[in-house]
Amino acid sequence: MRDLHNGVVIPGRVHGLARTERGEQWLCWALVLGVARAARRGGLVRIAVDAGDLVRPGPRQAVLDAIDIALHHGAEPMTYAGLHLSRLAVS
């Protein structure tokens, strides 16, 4: 993520689910592990979720598990408007 006002860049990945039926269990597992790893390292964790994926129980549970594990590792929930990149770059 790049703050266009002051040029601060915070590296991070967007963790999400692909819209597919094949390998759904694998993708759900990878989502939870990827988010856990990023949160454990103190990195920026962004989770992308399509509302249509939340209808199916597997992806819905994976997203909830990913949020739980991120919070467990100290992640703070916030919106883009509440995100101050300069504060994150210092810590």
MILOTOR-884300 format. One record per residue (C-alpha): residue number from 1; x, y, z. Coordinates in Angstrom, 1 decimal. Each point is the difference from the previous one (the first is absolute). Example, Ala and Ser with C-alpha at 12.3 -4.5 7.8 and 13.67 -1.06 7.14 Angstrom:
% MILOTOR-884300
<i = 1, xx = 12.3, yy = -4.5, zz = 7.8>
<i = 2, xx = 1.4, yy = 3.4, zz = -0.7>
***
This chain:
% MILOTOR-884300
<i = 1, xx = 0.0, yy = 0.0, zz = 0.0>
<i = 2, xx = 1.3, yy = 3.5, zz = -0.8>
<i = 3, xx = -1.1, yy = 3.2, zz = 1.7>
<i = 4, xx = -0.2, yy = 2.5, zz = -2.9>
<i = 5, xx = 0.3, yy = 3.0, zz = 2.4>
<i = 6, xx = 3.4, yy = -0.9, zz = 1.5>
<i = 7, xx = 1.3, yy = -2.9, zz = -2.1>
<i = 8, xx = 0.1, yy = -2.5, zz = 2.8>
<i = 9, xx = -0.2, yy = -3.6, zz = -1.3>
<i = 10, xx = -1.0, yy = -3.0, zz = 2.1>
<i = 11, xx = 0.4, yy = -3.3, zz = -1.7>
<i = 12, xx = -2.8, yy = -2.5, zz = 0.4>
<i = 13, xx = -2.1, yy = -2.5, zz = -1.8>
<i = 14, xx = -3.7, yy = -0.3, zz = -0.6>
<i = 15, xx = -1.2, yy = -3.4, zz = 1.3>
<i = 16, xx = -3.2, yy = -1.3, zz = -1.6>
<i = 17, xx = -1.9, yy = -2.9, zz = -1.6>
<i = 18, xx = -0.2, yy = -0.8, zz = -3.6>
<i = 19, xx = -3.4, yy = -0.6, zz = -1.4>
<i = 20, xx = 0.2, yy = -3.7, zz = -0.7>
<i = 21, xx = -1.5, yy = -3.3, zz = 1.1>
<i = 22, xx = 3.2, yy = -2.0, zz = -0.7>
<i = 23, xx = 2.5, yy = 0.0, zz = 2.8>
<i = 24, xx = -2.3, yy = 2.0, zz = 2.2>
<i = 25, xx = 1.3, yy = -1.8, zz = 3.2>
<i = 26, xx = 3.6, yy = 0.7, zz = -1.0>
<i = 27, xx = -0.8, yy = 3.7, zz = -0.7>
<i = 28, xx = -1.7, yy = 0.4, zz = 3.3>
<i = 29, xx = 2.9, yy = -1.6, zz = 1.8>
<i = 30, xx = 2.5, yy = 2.2, zz = -1.8>
<i = 31, xx = -2.0, yy = 3.2, zz = 0.9>
<i = 32, xx = 0.1, yy = -0.8, zz = 3.7>
<i = 33, xx = 3.7, yy = -0.9, zz = 0.0>
<i = 34, xx = 1.0, yy = 3.0, zz = -2.1>
<i = 35, xx = -1.8, yy = 2.4, zz = 2.2>
<i = 36, xx = 1.4, yy = -1.6, zz = 3.1>
<i = 37, xx = 3.5, yy = 0.3, zz = -1.3>
<i = 38, xx = -0.3, yy = 3.6, zz = -0.9>
<i = 39, xx = -1.7, yy = 0.9, zz = 3.3>
<i = 40, xx = 2.6, yy = -1.9, zz = 2.0>
<i = 41, xx = 2.8, yy = 2.0, zz = -1.7>
<i = 42, xx = -1.8, yy = 3.3, zz = 0.8>
<i = 43, xx = -0.6, yy = 0.7, zz = -3.7>
<i = 44, xx = -2.9, yy = 1.7, zz = -1.7>
<i = 45, xx = -2.9, yy = -2.5, zz = -0.3>
<i = 46, xx = -2.7, yy = 0.7, zz = -2.6>
<i = 47, xx = -2.8, yy = -2.5, zz = -0.6>
<i = 48, xx = -2.0, yy = 0.2, zz = -3.2>
<i = 49, xx = -3.4, yy = -1.6, zz = 0.1>
<i = 50, xx = -2.7, yy = -0.3, zz = -2.6>
<i = 51, xx = -3.5, yy = -0.1, zz = 1.5>
<i = 52, xx = -0.9, yy = -2.9, zz = -2.2>
<i = 53, xx = 2.7, yy = -2.1, zz = 1.5>
<i = 54, xx = -1.5, yy = 0.5, zz = 3.5>
<i = 55, xx = -3.1, yy = -2.0, zz = -1.0>
<i = 56, xx = 2.0, yy = -3.2, zz = 0.0>
<i = 57, xx = 0.9, yy = -1.4, zz = 3.4>
<i = 58, xx = 3.7, yy = -0.9, zz = -0.7>
<i = 59, xx = 1.1, yy = 3.5, zz = -1.2>
<i = 60, xx = -2.1, yy = 1.7, zz = 2.6>
<i = 61, xx = 1.7, yy = -2.0, zz = 2.8>
<i = 62, xx = 3.4, yy = 0.6, zz = -1.5>
<i = 63, xx = -0.5, yy = 3.8, zz = 0.0>
<i = 64, xx = -1.2, yy = -0.1, zz = 3.6>
<i = 65, xx = 3.0, yy = -2.1, zz = 1.0>
<i = 66, xx = 2.4, yy = 2.3, zz = -1.8>
<i = 67, xx = -1.5, yy = 3.0, zz = 1.8>
<i = 68, xx = 0.3, yy = -1.8, zz = 3.4>
<i = 69, xx = 3.6, yy = -1.1, zz = -0.6>
<i = 70, xx = 1.0, yy = 3.6, zz = -1.1>
<i = 71, xx = -1.6, yy = 1.4, zz = 3.2>
<i = 72, xx = 1.7, yy = -2.6, zz = 2.1>
<i = 73, xx = 3.4, yy = 1.1, zz = -1.4>
<i = 74, xx = -0.8, yy = 3.7, zz = 0.9>
<i = 75, xx = -1.4, yy = 1.3, zz = -3.3>
<i = 76, xx = -2.2, yy = 3.1, zz = 0.5>
<i = 77, xx = -3.1, yy = 0.2, zz = -2.2>
<i = 78, xx = -0.4, yy = 3.3, zz = -1.9>
<i = 79, xx = -1.3, yy = 1.5, zz = -3.2>
<i = 80, xx = 2.1, yy = 1.7, zz = -2.7>
<i = 81, xx = -1.2, yy = 3.3, zz = 1.3>
<i = 82, xx = 1.3, yy = -0.8, zz = 3.5>
<i = 83, xx = 3.4, yy = -1.3, zz = -1.3>
<i = 84, xx = 2.9, yy = 2.3, zz = 0.6>
<i = 85, xx = 2.9, yy = -1.3, zz = -2.0>
<i = 86, xx = 2.5, yy = 2.3, zz = 1.6>
<i = 87, xx = -0.9, yy = -1.4, zz = 3.4>
<i = 88, xx = 0.5, yy = -3.6, zz = -1.3>
<i = 89, xx = 3.4, yy = 0.9, zz = -1.6>
<i = 90, xx = 1.4, yy = 1.2, zz = 3.3>
<i = 91, xx = -1.0, yy = -3.0, zz = 2.1>
***
